[in-house]
């Protein structure tokens, strides 16, 4: 069972999760660069 609604919802969640991880990576990178 695969519905388009679930697919788009999953895609939205993935992009949000990915950007969240990216933001954390950038924050850590900036903190290391400050030293």
TARA-V381580 format. One record per residue. N is the residue number from 1. PSI is psi in whole degrees, 0 to 359 (* if undefined). OMEGA is omega as a letter, one per 40 degrees, with the letter a starting at -180 (999 if undefined). D_FIRST is the distance of its C-alpha to the first C-alpha in Angstrom with 1 decimal. Layout:
n: <N | N>
psi: <PSI | PSI>
omega: <OMEGA | OMEGA>
d_first: <D_FIRST | D_FIRST>
This chain:
n: <1 | 2 | 3 | 4 | 5 | 6 | 7 | 8 | 9 | 10 | 11 | 12 | 13 | 14 | 15 | 16 | 17 | 18 | 19 | 20 | 21 | 22 | 23 | 24 | 25 | 26 | 27 | 28 | 29 | 30 | 31 | 32 | 33 | 34 | 35>
psi: <116 | 120 | 145 | 325 | 316 | 322 | 312 | 323 | 316 | 320 | 316 | 315 | 318 | 315 | 322 | 315 | 318 | 314 | 326 | 314 | 319 | 317 | 318 | 317 | 316 | 320 | 314 | 317 | 317 | 321 | 320 | 326 | 331 | 326 | *>
omega: <i | a | i | a | i | a | a | i | i | a | i | a | a | a | i | a | a | a | i | i | a | a | i | i | a | a | i | a | a | i | i | a | a | a | 999>
d_first: <0.0 | 3.8 | 6.7 | 10.3 | 11.7 | 10.1 | 11.2 | 14.6 | 15.0 | 14.4 | 16.9 | 19.3 | 19.3 | 19.9 | 22.8 | 24.3 | 24.2 | 25.6 | 28.4 | 29.1 | 29.7 | 31.8 | 33.9 | 34.7 | 35.6 | 37.9 | 39.5 | 40.3 | 41.6 | 43.8 | 45.2 | 46.1 | 47.7 | 49.9 | 51.5>
